[in-house]
């Protein structure tokens, strides 16, 4: 039974004496109750808010609560001697004959619309998880006792200027799934306005600040907007445009007119906790079920987006104008010990304008050797390379062993830095530029955008927290190109996209400086020529040869119970198990249907088990 957005607020007055709280403790028979037949009784099916319990249970609804119950209502139930939350997933069901049921203890408030329960079941199958964990994402952050009514009068939306993006949006909305490639500096706002002309839309952005910014612009244009998670009740009412970050994949809007995913390539769309669902894939399935168009927008579309929808691009002139100028510093002819700073970089550093230097190596030193004997510093327990911490000690990242700054072979106390981290680079930049340099990582420093420091050095986190710079310099881009991950090329191009947005379009004069010994790599050339298809074409062939997603479906199994799970797993024909490697196994199949069916049928042993379907970083 679908909820009516115009329905009056629910009544949540304290139950009368002998009402729902009392009946929750006393089993109530389904048939044979005094003066009441089984037909007259109101029985619902409830899924407990307990991911470990993947079952549903039937409960009796007291007459005083009957008018408050519908599919999606959040309730409190008695389960195994304690009271837990849950969701009504079926209303007025026929219980098994002769079974004694307990009553619902309390009605908490509004929950997700009925459509999301089927979607949660599908997502739990697709990512080998539990529906309750997904339904938590779809539920309000606090109790919702009523829904706002639609306003009688609304401001007319502002007229939309017809431009290339608006025309591109109109073409995309005529497709079931469209992959729209917009240059990094192109504003997606006209695309959202064109989609909102069809009715309330659902928009997912990689970060909440982007969703908030676009939502405020839509409000100023006269459109009703619900920003998740704060405006959950407004989104549940169904008449407002809904915007949010990753959790917007399970936004409580029942029937959106269109679905838009901004920067669909961004890794932020994948949930880190199990089940590791991806918002882009969830929204694709949701659009298919609703029969509405889905627009996947990105400057550098992923292979999954290119395989899923029709590719639509801007004109060649417009796309090139939306990318900045790139300075590619070829370091192949420089000797190995020349350091991180090329002559071209030093010129930029000592010039005018704000410079942001990116180096994805935290700490002071990621690799060092003894000055006296040349021995590379390693852990005496596990033989892994050690890093130099901020306090000068040597720390092993594998087993967390800490020892003083001392060579294990000769006892020397002086170390030579072979691979500097951000801490050390900041000191060297200050000496080189003769002015203060700010350090910015995910764990260190504040938003450098307002500090007034001209030079900033940090990890890629700096690109999320600094909104404007004249130059973004990648000090060691080969580290990204040669990363031991199957999506390294896509991730490296995504870093260049972030940098492009910080420096602005080509006409603004900003530049991205890339120091590399691989100037002809498809990622470097794709950014330099504003042709991201160079990367996708090379990646498609590479993934097909190596058997990585999306050419195949893959799951990584790890955790203390992983050996027992693998031992009991009976792989059907077409499914292969590879490993172990560092305590992980790979389960691979030609399609997700075959893989997910096999994972769903496999029994799970007790203990910690993590099944990560289609991991982005592996």
N, C-alpha and C positions, 0 to 999 in steps of 0.2 A: 504494500500500500504506500503510494508516494505521498510525501508531505506537501501540504498546501502552504505556500509562502504567506498567504493572506490569512491564515488561520490565527485566531487569537492566541495570546500567550498561554502556556500551560499553567496549571495550578499546582503550586508546590507548597501548599499549606501543610502544617504538621498533621500526620495521620491521626484519625480518631482512635480512642482507646479500643483495643481489640482489633485494630485495622491491620495495615500491611506489615508493620514491624512485628507484631505478635504472630501473625500467620506465617511469617518467614521462618520462625523457629519451630512451628508445628506442621508436620506433613499433612497435606490436604489430599484426600482421595480424588481420583479423576471421576470415578463413577460411584454412585451410592451415597454422595453427600446429602445431608438432610435437606429435602425439598429442592434439590438442584440436580439436573441431569448432566451427562457429559456433553451433550450438545450445547447446553446453555452456558457452560463454562468457557472462559476465555483463556486459551493456552498459547504461549509463544515459545519460539526457539531462540536461545540465547547463546552467544559465543562469549566465553569468559575472557577478560582482559589478562590472560596468563599465557604468554607464548609457549610455555612448556606443555600446556594442555591443548592439544590440537583436536578438540571435540566441541560439539554443541550439545546443550541440555534443554529439556522442556521444563517450563515453569508455569505456574498458575498465576493469572493476573487477578488481583482482588477487584471487586466491582468498583471500588472508589478510585481505582487507577485506570480502569478500562478505557476511558476517553482520552487518556494521556499517552497511550501506547500506539506506536506505529513502527514499521520497519525503519531501523536506524536509531531509535530512541536508546539513550544510554541509561542503564539501570544498575542497581546494586542487588546482588544475589548471594544466597548462602551456598557455599561450596566447600565441602570437606571440613566442616566445623568452623569456618571463618567467612567473613563477608568480603566479596571482591566486586569489582566493576565488570560490566559486560555490555554487549550491544544486542538489541533485538534484530535477528537476521530473518526471521519468518514470523508472520502474524497469523493467529487463529489456525494453528496446526492441529492435526488429529493425533493425540498421543497414543502410545501402545495401550491396548486394553489391559485393565487390571493393575496399572502402575500408579503408585501414590506419588503425587507431585508436591513440591514445596512452592510456596508463593514468592513472588518477587518482593524483595524487602523495601525497595525505594526506587522511585523514578528520579534520575539525576537531571536529565534535560535533553536537549536536541543533540543528535549525533549526525554522522554522515548520511547522505541520501542513499536510497536502496541501490542505485547503480554502482556505487563504490564497493559494495560487498562482493559482487561478482568480480570486479576488477581486482580486489585484494586477493581473492582466491586464485585468479590467474597469475598475479605477480608473485604469490608465494610458490606457485608451481614453477614459474619462469626463473626465479632466482633461489630456489631450494630453501625457502624459509617458512615462516609461520604467518598466517593471516593476521593474528592479533598484533604482531609487531608492526604491520603495515597499517592496520586500522587506527593505531595510536597516532600515526602521522596525519590521518584523515580527520581526527577528532579535534574538538576545540581545546585550546590551552587551558581554559577555565569553563566552569559550568555556564551553559547558555540556556536561559529559561524562556526565551521568546525571540521571535525574529522580527526585524523591522519591516514595516509595510512599504510598498512602493510609493514614492511621492506622487501626489496628484498632478503636479506640474513640474517639469524639468526645464532647465535652460536649453535653448536650441544649440546644437553643436556648432562650433565655428566652422566656416567654410574651409575646405581643404584645397590648397594650391596644387594644381595639377603639375606634377613633375615626373621624372623618370622612375623614382622609387614608388610613387603612387600608382603609376601605370603598371609597373612590375608586380605590385601587390594585387592589382585587379586580375592580372593573368594568373598569379599563383593561387588566388582564391577560387579559380575555376577548376583547379586540380584537386584530387583527393589528397595527395601528399606532394608538396613542392619544396625543393631545396633551393633557397634563395641565397645567392652569393653576393654579399655587400662588402665593399672595401672597408677597412678598419675605421676610417674617419666618417663614414656615411651614417647619417642619423636614421634610425629605424622608426622614428615617430610617425611619418606619413604612412608607413606600412600598417601600424597599429590602428590609425584612424580609418584607413580603408577597410580593415577587418571589422572594426567596431560598428561600421555602417550596417552590417548584417545582423547585429544584435549583441548581447553580452558575450565577451570573448574571455578566454583563459590564456594568460601570458606567463611564461616561466623565464626567468633571467638567472644567470649564474650566481649573482650576488644580490643581496637584498637592497643595497643602495641603488643599483640600476633600476630595479623594479619600482622603488619608491620615487625616483626621479621621473620616470615615465608615467607613473600613476598620477603624480601631481600635475603633470602637463595635460593629461587627459581630463582631469577634474577642471582645470582652467578652461578647457575647451567645451565644458558644459556636459560632460559624460559622467554618470555615476561610477565610482571606482571603489573597490574593496581591496585593501592591501593586507596580505596575509603576513603573520598570523593574527594581527590585532583586529582586523575586521572580519573575523570568521563568521559571525552571525549574519553580516551583510552579504557575504559570499554565499552562505547557505540559503538566503532568501531567494536567490536566483535571478535578480533583475539588474545586478551591477556587473561591470567588467572587473575581473579578478586578476590581480598581479601578485607574484611572489617569487621566491627563489626555488630551490630544489623541491621543497615540500608542496609546492603548487601542483605537482603532478597528481596529488590526491586532494586537490581543492574541492570543497563541498558544493560546487556549482553543479546542478543536475544536468543541464542541457546547454552547454556553451554553443554559440553560433559558429565559432572558429577557435582553433588552438594555435598559438604562436610560441615557438621555442627560440629564444635569442641566444646566440653564441652556443649552438648545440654541441660544438666540439669540446666545450670546456669540461675539465675533469670534475669540477664542483658538482656536476649533475649526478654523479654516482655516490650513492650512500656508502659510507665507510663501514657501518655496523651491518651485521647479518640480519636480514637478507640484503645483499648489496645491489639493490635495484638502481636502474638508471632512469632519471626523470624523462629523458628524451624518448626512450623506448616505451615507457609507461604511457606517455602522452600520445605516441603514435597508435598504440593499441586503443587508447581511450577515444581518439578521433575516429578510428575505424568502427568502434562499437556505436558511437553516436551518429555516424554518417555525416561528419562535418569536415571541412578542409583543415589540414594541418600544415603549417608553414615552418620549416626548419631553416633558420637564418644564421649565417656564419660567414666571416671573411675567408675561412679556410675549412670548408665542409669536411667532416669525417667520412670515411669509407662507408660507414653504416648509413649516413644521411644520403650519400650519393647512390647507394644501392636501393634506398627506400623511396625516393621521390624523384620527380622531374627536375632537372637542374635548370635554373633560370639565373641569368647574370645581367649585370649592367653593360652598357656599351663599353668598348675598350677604352675610350678616352676618359669616361667617368670613373672607371675602376682604377686606372692608373693614377688619376688625380687624387683618389682617396687613400693612396699609399704614400708614405714619406720617401724622402731621398735616403739611400743607403750608401754608406762608405764601407767597402769591403777591404780590409787590410790583410793582404796576403803575406803570411809569415813563414812561408816554406823555405825561403832563402836565409832566414835568420838562424844563428846557431842555437843548439838546444838550451844553453844556459842564459839566454838573453832576457829572461824575465817576462813579466806580464805587460810591460808598457812599451808599445811601439812608438816610433818617432811621430807618426800621425796622431796617436792618442795624446802624446805629451803636448803637441800643438793645440789640440782641442782643449785639453785640461787647463792650459795657461791662457786661453783666450777668454772671450766674454760669454756670458750666458750660463744658465744652470746646467750642470752635468750630473747625470745619474749613472754610476758604474755598477754593473751587475756581475756578480761572481757567486755561483751556487756552491760555495764551500764555507760552511760556518766554522767558527773557532779561529785559532791562531795559525796552526800548521796542520795540514792533513797528511803530510808525509815528510819525514826528516831523516837525516843520516848523521852519524858521528863525524865530527871534524877530524878526529885523530886517526880513526881506522877505516872510515867510510862505510861502516855497517849500517844498514837501514834499520831504523828503530821498529821493533816488533814486540808482540806480547809474548812473555815467557810461558804463558799457560796454553794459548791456542795458536800462536805463531801469526796472528793477524797483524796487519799494520796498525800502529797506534797513532793517535793524534795528540797534539799539544794543546792542553786546555788553557783557559784564560789565566789560571793561577800558575802556569808553568809546568804542571805535572803532565805525565804521559798517560793517556786514557785509551783503553781498548774498547771500541764500540761493539765488539762481538760478545765479550764476556764481562765487560765493565771492570776489568782489573785496572787499578791505578798504581803508578809507581813514580818515584822522583825522576827528574830530568837527568837520567844516568844511562850511559851505554851499557847494555847487558853483556857485551863481549869484552871491552877493554876498560870499562869503568870511567870513560871520559864524560865530562860534564858540559861540553859544548856541542850543540847540534846545528847542522846546516839545514836550512829550510828548502825542501825540494818542491813542495806544493803548498803555497801560502793560502791561508784562509782569510776571511773578511777582516778579522781583527788586525792581522799583520799588514794587510793591504791598506787599511785605513792609515796606519802609521806611515807607510811608505808614500802614500798620496799626500799626506800633510807635509812631509819633507820635500816632495817634488813640487807641490803647488805653493808652498809657503803661506798656507792659510788653513783654517780649521776645516775638517772633513767630518760629516755626520755619518754614523753607522746605523743601518736599518735592516733588521731581519725580523722574522716572525716572533722571535722571543726577545729581541733587544731593540731599544729605541722607540720613539714615538713617531707620529705622523710628521715627517720632515717637511711637509708642504707649508707649514706656517712658522718654521724656525728661522728662516732667513739664511740658512746655510747654502752656499752656492753649489758645493760639491757634496754628493751623497754616494756612499758605497754600501752595497747590501746584496742580499739574495733576491730571488724573484719576487719576494714579498714586497719589495720597494715599489714594484710596478703596480701593485694594488693600492698603495697608500700615497703615492705621489701622482698628482693629476696633470701636472704640466712641467715640461722641461724643454730645454733647447737641444740637448743631445742626450741620448741613451747609448752607453758604450758597453758592449759585452766583451769582457776582458779575456775570457777563455771559452769561446763558443764551441770549440771542438769537444768540450766536456759534455755538451748537450747532444751534439751530433753522434757521438760515439757511446752514449749511455747504453748499458747492457739491458735494454728494455725493448720489446718488440714494437712499441709505439714511439720510439725515440724521435723519429722524424716528425711526426705529428705534434709531439710535445714541443720540439724545438721551434717549429713554425708558429705554434701558439704563443711562445714567448716573444717572437718578433711582432706578432699582432698586438700584444699588450704594449710593447715598446712603441709601436706605431701610433697607438692611441695617446700615449703620453706626449709625444712630440708633435702630433697633429698632422694634417695633410701636407702634400707636396708644396702647395702654394704658401704655407705658413713659414717655411724656411727651416723647420726642425729637421734633425738628421739622426739616423741610427747607425752607429759605428760598430762593425762586427770584426773582431780579430779572429782569424782562423787560418789553419793550414790546409783547409779543404774549400777553396773558393769556388770550385765547380760543383759542389754538392747540390743536389736538387732543392734542398731547403734554402740555401743561400741564393741560388739563382731564381727560385720561385718568388722570394721576397724582393730581390733586386729588380726583377722584370714585372712585378705585380701579376704573376701567373701561378697561383696556388695549385693549379691542375698539374703542374710538373711534379709536385710531391705526391698527390693522390694517384697519379698514373704509375709512378715508380713503386709506391707502397702497395697498390693492388697486386701487381705482379709479384712483389716480394712476399706478401702474406700468402698468396696462393701457393707459392713454392714451398714455404715453410710450414704451412698448415695452421696459421694463426687467424684469429677472428678479424674480419667477419667471414673469411673463407671457410672457416669451421666454427663449431660451437665448442667452447672450452670452459672447464671449471678447475680451479685449484683447491685441493683439499689439504688442510693442515690442522694442527691442534693435537692435544695429548691423545685423543681417541682416534686420530686419523689412521694409525696402523691397523687397529681393530676394524675400522670401517672398511678399509681397502681389502682386508682379508675376507670379510663377509660379503663384499660386493661382487655380484655376478654380472659381468658386463655382457649385455646382449650383442647380437651380431651388429657390427658397425661402430661399436663403442670400444675405445682402447684406453688403457690405463698406463701412464708412463711415470717412472720414478722408482724410488724416492730420490729427491735432491734437496738437501738442507731441510729435511723434515716435511717436504711437500710432494704431493702427487698431482699429476695432470690427468684429468678425465676428458677425453676429446671424442667428438662425434661429428658427422657431416651436417646435421641440422639440430636446431634447438629442440624440436619436438622429440627426437630420439634421445638427446642428452637429458632433457628435463624429465622425461618419463622414466628413464633409468635411475636418475637421482631420487625421484619421488618414491619409487618402489623399494629402494635400498633401506634396510633397517638401520637405525641409528643407535650405536652403543652409548652407554652412559659416559659422561665426561665431556670435556670441551672439544667441540668439533666446529671447524669453520669451512664452509663451502662457498667459494667465491666464484660466481659464474661470470665469464667474460671480464676478467680483471683488466683494468686500464694500465696498471703499472706491474709488469711481470717480465 
